[in-house]
Amino acid sequence: MPNTELYYLSVAQAAAEIAAKRLSPVELTQSYLDRIATLNPVVNAYITVTAEHALAQARQAETEIIAGKYKGPFHGMPIALKDLFDTKGIRTTGGSKIMADRVPDEDCVVASRLADAGAVLLGKLNMHEFAFGITNVNPHYGAARNPWNTDRITGGSSGGSGAATAAGLTAATLGSDTGGSIRIPACFCGIIGLKPTYGRVSKRGVLPLSWSLDHVGPMTRTAEDAALMLQVIAGYDAQDENSLNVPVPDYTAGLGKGIKGLRVAVLRGSYITPIDAEVESAMAAAVATLKDLGATVLDNVEFPYIEETLKANITIISSEAATFHEANMNERPGDYGDSVFERLDIGRNLPATAYVQAQRTQHRIQQLLLEGMDNLDAVILPMMPLGAPPINQEQVTVSGASFDVRAAVTRFTQPFNLTGFPAISVPCGFTADGLPIGFQLAAKPFEEATLLRLAHAYEGATSWSTQRPPVS
């Protein structure tokens, strides 16, 4: 048995113990439920805890494994889901008052795939209301709190997912990412967050924010765990019109190959500035580590057109979100939080010409980025320009300049939502205040395995992924 608390075992570590019958899924599940009972009042990561359901699933998994019917790494593995993934018989609120009592009749596709793999569902996780925000300050269920400093935001919209994974309240989870909602909380909470290629993972049964920009992906403590989770959820879904029928590789097969010869470009230019000096220093050290590991690093690469993605991404999100919410906006406007309703109202007043122009920008930049990355395996850039801001702080200062908090933390994430390219957040240090810093890697479509290989190699050469938050 690895010398660590059960709730901080990686998925890969715990799976090895379960497969060898040295660890009971029931024992592992109970360790998480005990941890949730102790810490959830502090970090507010869960909206709904399904303790009895989880223990029943754990007992079933244990019986199957003892009988020699082991299914793989997620058999008996305790997970949790952001509360916009439909779960049969378990309420799915979308972090809202409007859907507070909504109980789906069937699982979403990714929940079903995880259940078929034998996963144990601990519960449903806090999120920014209807996923339309980046702080996870929720007016209906309370703010999710960063386990590294509970006065700071987790980031959002998958903030409960980030906090729960970092604090040992789940072995792994899923988030959704429309403008950065997997990678932002992953960075602020010091974990791995992978946004796969658009169309790689089915969204059927996931409450939408923006149909053409939403992505579903893993949030885990290690790159290997993200690879294992993506293996379960990836794949074509004929009933999801946005799903793409592209073969799914073995995401763990190349993790141990190292990164010698991989071509990684360091993005520079006005788009990357300003960032805090601590972030800049951590980025430089991360790039140096990748170079030491054998990557071919190309410095000072610029993609100036990326700046155009920000307005286009916001326009598409706002327009599509307002379309989805139109009926409830008319019938139940008072049941929305003020900030979310305000943003939805902006969306429904955008002209059709703005939406069409944003789509034209989307298609043009997709092609430009494909051309720019033609001879590259990945690009590297900051994940966030600063550490997690205080809860309810609306303006932040970055290298002496003042920004709206939303604009500051989505600056580096939105380009890869608009284009649908895969991107991953990887921990790479801490601020002087003890807040996590991360870098972002992005690659060409369906090159998730390359991103995971780079992240795994970096983890092996550093100790950031082994750090644990002080909350207890």
URTA-V742076 format. One record per run of one state. SS is the DSSP state (A for helix, B for strand, O for the rest). FROM is the first residue (numbers start at 1). TO is the last residue. If there is no record, write none. Layout:
((SS:FROM:TO) (SS:FROM:TO))
//
This chain:
((O:1:5) (A:6:8) (O:9:10) (A:11:19) (O:20:24) (A:25:43) (O:44:45) (B:46:49) (O:50:50) (A:51:66) (O:67:77) (B:78:82) (O:83:84) (B:85:85) (O:86:86) (B:87:87) (O:88:89) (B:90:91) (O:92:102) (B:103:103) (O:104:108) (A:109:116) (O:117:119) (B:120:125) (O:126:128) (A:129:131) (O:132:144) (B:145:145) (O:146:151) (B:152:153) (O:154:158) (A:159:166) (O:167:171) (B:172:177) (O:178:182) (A:183:189) (O:190:191) (B:192:195) (O:196:200) (B:201:201) (O:202:205) (B:206:206) (O:207:214) (B:215:220) (O:221:222) (A:223:233) (B:234:234) (O:235:254) (A:255:257) (O:258:262) (B:263:267) (O:268:269) (A:270:272) (O:273:276) (A:277:292) (O:293:295) (B:296:301) (O:302:303) (A:304:331) (O:332:332) (A:333:335) (O:336:337) (A:338:348) (O:349:351) (A:352:372) (O:373:377) (B:378:382) (O:383:389) (B:390:390) (O:391:394) (B:395:398) (O:399:400) (B:401:404) (A:405:410) (O:411:413) (A:414:418) (O:419:422) (B:423:430) (O:431:435) (B:436:442) (O:443:447) (A:448:461) (O:462:463) (A:464:466) (O:467:472))
//
